[in-house]
Amino acid sequence: MKKTYKIDVDCANCANKMEEAAKKTEGVKDASVNFMMLKMIVEFEEGQDPKKVMQTVRANCKKVEDDCEIFL
């Protein structure tokens, strides 16, 4: 399952950091961040609860870029 989330991030480099953090999160099959559109597309592994996984994705993104936001 794929879902799209609105994000708030200041620069393309920060967006790349968020993408890498999301990809490394357990339960995420793939993730991509479009800085120009301020969107994150997340593909979840089968059987995962997107709400729970996204809480972890948000926490992991905050570790690498503390002033970013993902609107769930």
N, C-alpha and C positions, 0 to 999 in steps of 0.2 A: 504494500500500500504506500502511495506517495501522498504527501501533504505539503502545501505551500504556506509559509509563515512570513508575515511582514517583520522586517528588522529595522533597527536604527543603529547605524555605525558610521564613523566619521571618515574613514579612508579605505581605499582598495586593499592596502596591506592588512588592515585590521579585519576586513571581510575575509581575506585569505586565511588568516589565523582562526577565525570563527569556523570556516569551512573545514579546516583540518581537525579542529577540536570536535566538531560534530561527527566527522567520519570515524574518529577513534572511539566514539561512544558506543558502549554495548547496546545492542538492539537496533543499531542503525546499519542498514545495508549499504547506503550511499547518501551523500549529501552534496549540494552545490549551493553557492551563494552568488547572487547577481547583485553586485554593488550598485550598478546604475539603476536597477529597478527596486533596490532595497528589499529583496526577497530571498528567502532560504527555502530550497526544496529538499525535503528529507524523504528518503525511501526507507521504510522500516522492514526489519526482518520478519518473516512469517511468525505469527502468534504473539507479537509484541504489542503492548498497550501504548499507543502513540502519546497519550497524555503523560504517562510515567516516564517514558523515554525522553520526551521533550523537557521535562523538569531537569533531567540529568544533562541533556545537551545544553540547556541554558546555564547551568552551574559550570560546566566545562568551558563554555565560551567566556563566561565572566572571569575565569581563571587566567585566560590568555589576553582578554581585552575587557577590563573592568567597567568601561563606560558604554558597552554595547547593550542592546536590548533585543529580545525576541518576543513578539506579541503572540501569545498562545490563545 
